[in-house]
Amino acid sequence: MDDRNIGYTQGIGSSDIGAFADNLAESLDRQMKIAFEPEERKSLRCFSSTEVAGLLRVSTSNLRNRHKDGSFPEVHTDNRGHRFYTAQEIDELRDVLGRTGKNAESYRPGRRDGDRLQVISVVNFKGGSSKTTATIHLAQRYALRGYRVLVLDLDPQASLTTFFGFRPELEFADGGTIYDALRYEDQIPLSNVIQKTYFHKLDMVPAGLMLSEYETETANALARRVQPIFAERLALALEEVEANYDIVLIDCPPQLGFLTLTALAASTGLLVTVVPGMLDIASMSQFLKLASETVKAVEEAIGRRVTWDFVKFLITRYEPSDGPQTQMAGYLRSILAGQVMTEPMLKSTAISDAGMTQQTVYEVDPSQFIRKTIDRALTSVNGVGDELEQTIQMAWGRR
């Protein structure tokens, strides 16, 4: 029998699909180990003086003079005399500035006494709106800015988990994900599933396919009146680690199920990503309508209002030269006024090319890209991060 016809004569069954998955998983694991040699884990590059000056918001001459007068510790210097800093070293400089610099508080942007933990859900009803891309870039930007950041992957597809260099189908097949901290039986503390990452001040909670069981289990738990109900489970889980973080970012699945509702009920702010196209905006409109009606039902179930400090709409995959996109972005701003962020996240080859190796524009070596291309991408993601940071600061009663 000709093997090429086996799919027609015998059919392709579930075991064949499972074999496809196993082959892909093994191949991806090999590719990841090759990409991250020799550690076989992701590691973070060092940053130039110009980048560090921008993150600390000081001049490069100030940075240079601080090293000369000995108030900054020395760091690695290449054979041309250029300094390069690890993320931890950047944080050490921030501590020095916080003790000795003018406007010392500006170098410590995180929570102060009385500030509540900011929990921000990144949501959309539709896939392909750059939710995961926005989440990881914001998380890394804030860690580099000095915030203590926790990211939660609440999508069973676990794209964010993979971005951090984990293979969820291999490493978390037997547990260790957010599901274990939310499930209704044998629930474990959230701290038990938090993973330290290669990024200083940035921790994450992984996801995996088992997380999809939460949807069915929640429906059964509601029928049996199990307490606490889904809308309170994440908020209660976060209470255990609240003191350890300033910002929590949640990458939600692209549908309004119990996982997304669990995130919405625990959040202090929402970031809705939207591609500026008619179909995407129509889909977002449906999401908002359904979310409004569903959250009202949640409020009745938990006996309190669900409110947020802010709801912001982030235009993603934006091409300024695209006339219809520009028109739709203007339309969105006219309808939602000040709720739409001024800074869009541009569609960028640098962002997409970095993503091919599960990296962000903060992780890749800038010398591997055309300078104009990487600068354009960095300006875009930095602008988005800084604008949302200002919103967070305002929620804390500053600025």
DRENLO-853789 format. One record per residue (C-alpha): residue number from 1; x, y, z. Coordinates in pm, whole numbers, always signed. Example, Ala and Ser with C-alpha at 12.3 -4.5 7.8 and 13.67 -1.06 7.14 Angstrom:
<resi=1 east=+1230 north=-450 up=+780>
<resi=2 east=+1367 north=-106 up=+714>
//
This chain:
<resi=1 east=+0 north=+0 up=+0>
<resi=2 east=+125 north=+347 up=-85>
<resi=3 east=+195 north=+531 up=+241>
<resi=4 east=+95 north=+857 up=+77>
<resi=5 east=-265 north=+738 up=+66>
<resi=6 east=-287 north=+617 up=+425>
<resi=7 east=-483 north=+927 up=+531>
<resi=8 east=-754 north=+835 up=+279>
<resi=9 east=-766 north=+461 up=+335>
<resi=10 east=-736 north=+438 up=+713>
<resi=11 east=-816 north=+789 up=+826>
<resi=12 east=-623 north=+1009 up=+1066>
<resi=13 east=-714 north=+946 up=+1428>
<resi=14 east=-661 north=+1111 up=+1765>
<resi=15 east=-338 north=+915 up=+1822>
<resi=16 east=-198 north=+1062 up=+1499>
<resi=17 east=-281 north=+1414 up=+1617>
<resi=18 east=-115 north=+1333 up=+1949>
<resi=19 east=+196 north=+1220 up=+1762>
<resi=20 east=+200 north=+1548 up=+1570>
<resi=21 east=+188 north=+1734 up=+1904>
<resi=22 east=+469 north=+1524 up=+2054>
<resi=23 east=+692 north=+1573 up=+1750>
<resi=24 east=+633 north=+1946 up=+1750>
<resi=25 east=+695 north=+1975 up=+2127>
<resi=26 east=+1025 north=+1786 up=+2104>
<resi=27 east=+1138 north=+1991 up=+1805>
<resi=28 east=+1045 north=+2322 up=+1970>
<resi=29 east=+1229 north=+2217 up=+2285>
<resi=30 east=+1544 north=+2142 up=+2082>
<resi=31 east=+1516 north=+2475 up=+1899>
<resi=32 east=+1477 north=+2664 up=+2226>
<resi=33 east=+1783 north=+2498 up=+2376>
<resi=34 east=+1986 north=+2587 up=+2067>
<resi=35 east=+1860 north=+2947 up=+2075>
<resi=36 east=+1948 north=+2993 up=+2441>
<resi=37 east=+2285 north=+2814 up=+2450>
<resi=38 east=+2486 north=+2761 up=+2663>
<resi=39 east=+2245 north=+2801 up=+2957>
<resi=40 east=+1950 north=+2645 up=+2772>
<resi=41 east=+1744 north=+2915 up=+2944>
<resi=42 east=+1672 north=+3269 up=+2839>
<resi=43 east=+1902 north=+3536 up=+2975>
<resi=44 east=+1888 north=+3911 up=+2952>
<resi=45 east=+2142 north=+4120 up=+2763>
<resi=46 east=+2323 north=+4420 up=+2911>
<resi=47 east=+2215 north=+4778 up=+2839>
<resi=48 east=+2417 north=+5070 up=+2703>
<resi=49 east=+2473 north=+5401 up=+2883>
<resi=50 east=+2224 north=+5571 up=+2652>
<resi=51 east=+1955 north=+5314 up=+2731>
<resi=52 east=+2025 north=+5333 up=+3106>
<resi=53 east=+2012 north=+5713 up=+3105>
<resi=54 east=+1670 north=+5692 up=+2941>
<resi=55 east=+1542 north=+5438 up=+3194>
<resi=56 east=+1671 north=+5640 up=+3492>
<resi=57 east=+1569 north=+5969 up=+3328>
<resi=58 east=+1906 north=+6131 up=+3379>
<resi=59 east=+2147 north=+6270 up=+3121>
<resi=60 east=+2429 north=+6057 up=+2986>
<resi=61 east=+2675 north=+6320 up=+3113>
<resi=62 east=+2526 north=+6287 up=+3464>
<resi=63 east=+2568 north=+5911 up=+3440>
<resi=64 east=+2930 north=+5950 up=+3325>
<resi=65 east=+3013 north=+6205 up=+3596>
<resi=66 east=+2863 north=+5987 up=+3870>
<resi=67 east=+3100 north=+5709 up=+3771>
<resi=68 east=+3393 north=+5952 up=+3766>
<resi=69 east=+3324 north=+6086 up=+4116>
<resi=70 east=+3275 north=+5733 up=+4253>
<resi=71 east=+2912 north=+5771 up=+4360>
<resi=72 east=+2815 north=+5504 up=+4105>
<resi=73 east=+2987 north=+5163 up=+4117>
<resi=74 east=+3187 north=+5059 up=+3814>
<resi=75 east=+3033 north=+4819 up=+3562>
<resi=76 east=+3155 north=+4621 up=+3264>
<resi=77 east=+3340 north=+4832 up=+3007>
<resi=78 east=+3426 north=+4714 up=+2657>
<resi=79 east=+3757 north=+4775 up=+2479>
<resi=80 east=+3630 north=+5109 up=+2347>
<resi=81 east=+3548 north=+5232 up=+2698>
<resi=82 east=+3171 north=+5199 up=+2661>
<resi=83 east=+2987 north=+5094 up=+2976>
<resi=84 east=+2722 north=+4819 up=+2979>
<resi=85 east=+2485 north=+4746 up=+3267>
<resi=86 east=+2285 north=+4446 up=+3380>
<resi=87 east=+1924 north=+4505 up=+3487>
<resi=88 east=+2029 north=+4448 up=+3847>
<resi=89 east=+2305 north=+4707 up=+3817>
<resi=90 east=+2053 north=+4956 up=+3677>
<resi=91 east=+1843 north=+4896 up=+3987>
<resi=92 east=+2146 north=+4957 up=+4210>
<resi=93 east=+2203 north=+5293 up=+4040>
<resi=94 east=+1836 north=+5374 up=+4100>
<resi=95 east=+1885 north=+5307 up=+4471>
<resi=96 east=+2185 north=+5544 up=+4480>
<resi=97 east=+1984 north=+5816 up=+4306>
<resi=98 east=+1696 north=+5755 up=+4547>
<resi=99 east=+1932 north=+5829 up=+4837>
<resi=100 east=+2139 north=+6110 up=+4691>
<resi=101 east=+1968 north=+6261 up=+4386>
<resi=102 east=+1734 north=+6557 up=+4357>
<resi=103 east=+1364 north=+6460 up=+4356>
<resi=104 east=+1466 north=+6130 up=+4514>
<resi=105 east=+1110 north=+5993 up=+4514>
<resi=106 east=+1098 north=+6003 up=+4133>
<resi=107 east=+1359 north=+5725 up=+4124>
<resi=108 east=+1133 north=+5501 up=+4335>
<resi=109 east=+813 north=+5493 up=+4129>
<resi=110 east=+650 north=+5192 up=+4296>
<resi=111 east=+387 north=+5168 up=+4567>
<resi=112 east=+404 north=+5375 up=+4879>
<resi=113 east=+208 north=+5344 up=+5203>
<resi=114 east=-162 north=+5347 up=+5123>
<resi=115 east=-121 north=+5261 up=+4752>
<resi=116 east=-312 north=+4954 up=+4648>
<resi=117 east=-168 north=+4688 up=+4423>
<resi=118 east=-242 north=+4772 up=+4060>
<resi=119 east=-386 north=+4465 up=+3883>
<resi=120 east=-429 north=+4528 up=+3511>
<resi=121 east=-604 north=+4283 up=+3279>
<resi=122 east=-512 north=+4297 up=+2910>
<resi=123 east=-827 north=+4188 up=+2729>
<resi=124 east=-993 north=+4148 up=+2391>
<resi=125 east=-1267 north=+3930 up=+2249>
<resi=126 east=-1065 north=+3855 up=+1936>
<resi=127 east=-732 north=+3685 up=+1878>
<resi=128 east=-453 north=+3862 up=+1692>
<resi=129 east=-488 north=+4196 up=+1871>
<resi=130 east=-137 north=+4178 up=+2025>
<resi=131 east=-254 north=+4112 up=+2381>
<resi=132 east=+42 north=+3892 up=+2469>
<resi=133 east=+288 north=+4122 up=+2289>
<resi=134 east=+153 north=+4425 up=+2477>
<resi=135 east=+156 north=+4240 up=+2810>
<resi=136 east=+517 north=+4123 up=+2794>
<resi=137 east=+653 north=+4454 up=+2666>
<resi=138 east=+471 north=+4647 up=+2939>
<resi=139 east=+590 north=+4402 up=+3205>
<resi=140 east=+952 north=+4431 up=+3096>
<resi=141 east=+935 north=+4808 up=+3060>
<resi=142 east=+804 north=+4846 up=+3415>
<resi=143 east=+1062 north=+4607 up=+3559>
<resi=144 east=+1337 north=+4811 up=+3392>
<resi=145 east=+1177 north=+5129 up=+3530>
<resi=146 east=+1209 north=+4992 up=+3885>
<resi=147 east=+864 north=+4848 up=+3956>
<resi=148 east=+817 north=+4504 up=+4113>
<resi=149 east=+612 north=+4325 up=+3849>
<resi=150 east=+415 north=+4000 up=+3841>
<resi=151 east=+259 north=+3869 up=+3519>
<resi=152 east=-13 north=+3606 up=+3512>
<resi=153 east=-74 north=+3393 up=+3205>
<resi=154 east=-446 north=+3323 up=+3213>
<resi=155 east=-469 north=+3183 up=+2860>
<resi=156 east=-462 north=+2799 up=+2828>
<resi=157 east=-268 north=+2843 up=+2502>
<resi=158 east=+17 north=+2969 up=+2727>
<resi=159 east=+180 north=+3199 up=+2468>
<resi=160 east=+307 north=+3431 up=+2740>
<resi=161 east=+454 north=+3136 up=+2931>
<resi=162 east=+641 north=+3028 up=+2617>
<resi=163 east=+766 north=+3384 up=+2567>
<resi=164 east=+945 north=+3356 up=+2902>
<resi=165 east=+1138 north=+3051 up=+2781>
<resi=166 east=+924 north=+2777 up=+2935>
<resi=167 east=+777 north=+2477 up=+2753>
<resi=168 east=+440 north=+2441 up=+2929>
<resi=169 east=+350 north=+2107 up=+2771>
<resi=170 east=+677 north=+1961 up=+2903>
<resi=171 east=+760 north=+2154 up=+3220>
<resi=172 east=+410 north=+2199 up=+3363>
<resi=173 east=+237 north=+1885 up=+3239>
<resi=174 east=+193 north=+1770 up=+3600>
<resi=175 east=+110 north=+2106 up=+3755>
<resi=176 east=+276 north=+2428 up=+3867>
<resi=177 east=+49 north=+2671 up=+3681>
<resi=178 east=-210 north=+2934 up=+3769>
<resi=179 east=-472 north=+2657 up=+3748>
<resi=180 east=-338 north=+2506 up=+4072>
<resi=181 east=-395 north=+2836 up=+4253>
<resi=182 east=-752 north=+2877 up=+4121>
<resi=183 east=-896 north=+2524 up=+4111>
<resi=184 east=-1176 north=+2418 up=+4344>
<resi=185 east=-1011 north=+2108 up=+4489>
<resi=186 east=-658 north=+2083 up=+4633>
<resi=187 east=-600 north=+2452 up=+4571>
<resi=188 east=-246 north=+2568 up=+4654>
<resi=189 east=-109 north=+2917 up=+4742>
<resi=190 east=-24 north=+3144 up=+4452>
<resi=191 east=+332 north=+3179 up=+4583>
<resi=192 east=+386 north=+2808 up=+4511>
<resi=193 east=+345 north=+2860 up=+4136>
<resi=194 east=+527 north=+3192 up=+4092>
<resi=195 east=+835 north=+3154 up=+3874>
<resi=196 east=+1138 north=+3379 up=+3897>
<resi=197 east=+1240 north=+3490 up=+3547>
<resi=198 east=+1566 north=+3595 up=+3384>
<resi=199 east=+1436 north=+3952 up=+3406>
<resi=200 east=+1528 north=+4140 up=+3727>
<resi=201 east=+1217 north=+4239 up=+3930>
<resi=202 east=+984 north=+4044 up=+3700>
<resi=203 east=+812 north=+3723 up=+3815>
<resi=204 east=+548 north=+3524 up=+3633>
<resi=205 east=+281 north=+3260 up=+3687>
<resi=206 east=+263 north=+3015 up=+3395>
<resi=207 east=-38 north=+2865 up=+3221>
<resi=208 east=-98 north=+2529 up=+3058>
<resi=209 east=-370 north=+2330 up=+2886>
<resi=210 east=-512 north=+2214 up=+3221>
<resi=211 east=-629 north=+2571 up=+3274>
<resi=212 east=-909 north=+2507 up=+3026>
<resi=213 east=-1061 north=+2273 up=+3287>
<resi=214 east=-1136 north=+2580 up=+3499>
<resi=215 east=-1426 north=+2672 up=+3270>
<resi=216 east=-1608 north=+2340 up=+3321>
<resi=217 east=-1519 north=+2316 up=+3689>
<resi=218 east=-1651 north=+2667 up=+3753>
<resi=219 east=-1987 north=+2583 up=+3598>
<resi=220 east=-2010 north=+2276 up=+3822>
<resi=221 east=-1897 north=+2474 up=+4127>
<resi=222 east=-2165 north=+2736 up=+4067>
<resi=223 east=-2430 north=+2464 up=+4051>
<resi=224 east=-2303 north=+2323 up=+4383>
<resi=225 east=-2269 north=+2672 up=+4539>
<resi=226 east=-1900 north=+2619 up=+4616>
<resi=227 east=-1736 north=+2912 up=+4797>
<resi=228 east=-1549 north=+3126 up=+4723>
<resi=229 east=-1701 north=+3166 up=+4378>
<resi=230 east=-1491 north=+3222 up=+4066>
<resi=231 east=-1516 north=+3603 up=+4083>
<resi=232 east=-1332 north=+3610 up=+4415>
<resi=233 east=-1073 north=+3337 up=+4368>
<resi=234 east=-797 north=+3535 up=+4196>
<resi=235 east=-840 north=+3841 up=+4418>
<resi=236 east=-807 north=+3619 up=+4726>
<resi=237 east=-506 north=+3437 up=+4578>
<resi=238 east=-330 north=+3769 up=+4513>
<resi=239 east=-374 north=+3881 up=+4874>
<resi=240 east=-103 north=+3635 up=+4978>
<resi=241 east=+166 north=+3800 up=+4762>
<resi=242 east=+29 north=+4155 up=+4742>
<resi=243 east=+309 north=+4309 up=+4950>
<resi=244 east=+575 north=+4176 up=+4710>
<resi=245 east=+461 north=+4364 up=+4397>
<resi=246 east=+363 north=+4705 up=+4264>
<resi=247 east=+197 north=+4597 up=+3939>
<resi=248 east=+29 north=+4275 up=+3824>
<resi=249 east=-38 north=+4230 up=+3452>
<resi=250 east=-279 north=+3957 up=+3336>
<resi=251 east=-279 north=+3817 up=+2982>
<resi=252 east=-641 north=+3704 up=+2936>
<resi=253 east=-773 north=+3449 up=+2685>
<resi=254 east=-948 north=+3590 up=+2373>
<resi=255 east=-1300 north=+3512 up=+2491>
<resi=256 east=-1532 north=+3617 up=+2770>
<resi=257 east=-1541 north=+3297 up=+2973>
<resi=258 east=-1497 north=+3235 up=+3344>
<resi=259 east=-1120 north=+3287 up=+3320>
<resi=260 east=-1159 north=+3638 up=+3182>
<resi=261 east=-1438 north=+3717 up=+3429>
<resi=262 east=-1217 north=+3596 up=+3713>
<resi=263 east=-948 north=+3840 up=+3596>
<resi=264 east=-1192 north=+4130 up=+3549>
<resi=265 east=-1328 north=+4089 up=+3902>
<resi=266 east=-975 north=+4097 up=+4050>
<resi=267 east=-853 north=+4393 up=+3844>
<resi=268 east=-805 north=+4757 up=+3933>
<resi=269 east=-762 north=+4856 up=+3568>
<resi=270 east=-836 north=+4725 up=+3219>
<resi=271 east=-632 north=+4761 up=+2901>
<resi=272 east=-836 north=+4670 up=+2593>
<resi=273 east=-625 north=+4607 up=+2282>
<resi=274 east=-783 north=+4679 up=+1946>
<resi=275 east=-660 north=+4673 up=+1587>
<resi=276 east=-800 north=+4980 up=+1404>
<resi=277 east=-1022 north=+4798 up=+1155>
<resi=278 east=-1399 north=+4787 up=+1121>
<resi=279 east=-1434 north=+4416 up=+1202>
<resi=280 east=-1204 north=+4443 up=+1503>
<resi=281 east=-1387 north=+4744 up=+1641>
<resi=282 east=-1722 north=+4571 up=+1587>
<resi=283 east=-1591 north=+4266 up=+1771>
<resi=284 east=-1468 north=+4486 up=+2056>
<resi=285 east=-1808 north=+4652 up=+2077>
<resi=286 east=-1969 north=+4311 up=+2120>
<resi=287 east=-1711 north=+4222 up=+2385>
<resi=288 east=-1783 north=+4539 up=+2583>
<resi=289 east=-2160 north=+4485 up=+2567>
<resi=290 east=-2134 north=+4124 up=+2676>
<resi=291 east=-1879 north=+4211 up=+2947>
<resi=292 east=-2110 north=+4480 up=+3086>
<resi=293 east=-2405 north=+4242 up=+3110>
<resi=294 east=-2200 north=+3957 up=+3252>
<resi=295 east=-2024 north=+4170 up=+3513>
<resi=296 east=-2365 north=+4289 up=+3636>
<resi=297 east=-2456 north=+3925 up=+3700>
<resi=298 east=-2123 north=+3877 up=+3880>
<resi=299 east=-2196 north=+4180 up=+4100>
<resi=300 east=-2526 north=+4028 up=+4207>
<resi=301 east=-2352 north=+3700 up=+4291>
<resi=302 east=-2078 north=+3857 up=+4507>
<resi=303 east=-2290 north=+4134 up=+4656>
<resi=304 east=-2065 north=+4425 up=+4557>
<resi=305 east=-1988 north=+4646 up=+4261>
<resi=306 east=-1698 north=+4564 up=+4033>
<resi=307 east=-1516 north=+4890 up=+3958>
<resi=308 east=-1184 north=+4984 up=+3802>
<resi=309 east=-955 north=+5282 up=+3849>
<resi=310 east=-930 north=+5311 up=+3472>
<resi=311 east=-1026 north=+5147 up=+3143>
<resi=312 east=-794 north=+5228 up=+2855>
<resi=313 east=-808 north=+5127 up=+2489>
<resi=314 east=-473 north=+5059 up=+2321>
<resi=315 east=-457 north=+5074 up=+1941>
<resi=316 east=-227 north=+4794 up=+1826>
<resi=317 east=-65 north=+4680 up=+1501>
<resi=318 east=-99 north=+5038 up=+1384>
<resi=319 east=+47 north=+5158 up=+1054>
<resi=320 east=+37 north=+5540 up=+1031>
<resi=321 east=+75 north=+5526 up=+653>
<resi=322 east=-237 north=+5310 up=+618>
<resi=323 east=-522 north=+5550 up=+534>
<resi=324 east=-815 north=+5326 up=+642>
<resi=325 east=-636 north=+5243 up=+972>
<resi=326 east=-577 north=+5611 up=+1042>
<resi=327 east=-942 north=+5683 up=+968>
<resi=328 east=-1062 north=+5404 up=+1200>
<resi=329 east=-824 north=+5516 up=+1476>
<resi=330 east=-970 north=+5868 up=+1449>
<resi=331 east=-1322 north=+5723 up=+1456>
<resi=332 east=-1242 north=+5528 up=+1772>
<resi=333 east=-1097 north=+5837 up=+1941>
<resi=334 east=-1404 north=+6043 up=+1852>
<resi=335 east=-1639 north=+5786 up=+2009>
<resi=336 east=-1438 north=+5694 up=+2319>
<resi=337 east=-1265 north=+6031 up=+2365>
<resi=338 east=-1003 north=+6028 up=+2642>
<resi=339 east=-1027 north=+5655 up=+2704>
<resi=340 east=-819 north=+5576 up=+2393>
<resi=341 east=-447 north=+5598 up=+2462>
<resi=342 east=-265 north=+5870 up=+2271>
<resi=343 east=+26 north=+5639 up=+2196>
<resi=344 east=-49 north=+5341 up=+1967>
<resi=345 east=+159 north=+5025 up=+1949>
<resi=346 east=+297 north=+5029 up=+1596>
<resi=347 east=+310 north=+4731 up=+1365>
<resi=348 east=+684 north=+4673 up=+1346>
<resi=349 east=+912 north=+4426 up=+1177>
<resi=350 east=+1145 north=+4459 up=+1476>
<resi=351 east=+871 north=+4344 up=+1714>
<resi=352 east=+762 north=+4057 up=+1488>
<resi=353 east=+1119 north=+3948 up=+1408>
<resi=354 east=+1211 north=+3950 up=+1779>
<resi=355 east=+900 north=+3743 up=+1846>
<resi=356 east=+1026 north=+3474 up=+1608>
<resi=357 east=+1287 north=+3386 up=+1871>
<resi=358 east=+1048 north=+3453 up=+2162>
<resi=359 east=+1211 north=+3784 up=+2245>
<resi=360 east=+1100 north=+4143 up=+2282>
<resi=361 east=+1260 north=+4462 up=+2157>
<resi=362 east=+1411 north=+4502 up=+2506>
<resi=363 east=+1584 north=+4164 up=+2481>
<resi=364 east=+1725 north=+4156 up=+2129>
<resi=365 east=+2070 north=+4289 up=+2047>
<resi=366 east=+2001 north=+4629 up=+1880>
<resi=367 east=+2302 north=+4580 up=+1652>
<resi=368 east=+2120 north=+4293 up=+1480>
<resi=369 east=+1857 north=+4533 up=+1342>
<resi=370 east=+1856 north=+4834 up=+1115>
<resi=371 east=+1895 north=+5123 up=+1360>
<resi=372 east=+1593 north=+5313 up=+1230>
<resi=373 east=+1372 north=+5003 up=+1258>
<resi=374 east=+1463 north=+4914 up=+1618>
<resi=375 east=+1450 north=+5280 up=+1728>
<resi=376 east=+1101 north=+5317 up=+1582>
<resi=377 east=+981 north=+5004 up=+1765>
<resi=378 east=+1139 north=+5110 up=+2096>
<resi=379 east=+993 north=+5460 up=+2070>
<resi=380 east=+650 north=+5306 up=+2019>
<resi=381 east=+655 north=+5054 up=+2306>
<resi=382 east=+826 north=+5300 up=+2540>
<resi=383 east=+560 north=+5558 up=+2461>
<resi=384 east=+280 north=+5313 up=+2536>
<resi=385 east=+447 north=+5202 up=+2858>
<resi=386 east=+513 north=+5558 up=+2976>
<resi=387 east=+157 north=+5671 up=+2905>
<resi=388 east=+6 north=+5381 up=+3095>
<resi=389 east=+260 north=+5433 up=+3374>
<resi=390 east=+129 north=+5787 up=+3414>
<resi=391 east=-225 north=+5647 up=+3440>
<resi=392 east=-108 north=+5407 up=+3712>
<resi=393 east=+62 north=+5690 up=+3899>
<resi=394 east=-259 north=+5895 up=+3882>
<resi=395 east=-450 north=+5600 up=+4026>
<resi=396 east=-211 north=+5623 up=+4320>
<resi=397 east=-292 north=+5991 up=+4354>
<resi=398 east=+30 north=+6126 up=+4200>
<resi=399 east=+104 north=+6360 up=+3909>
//
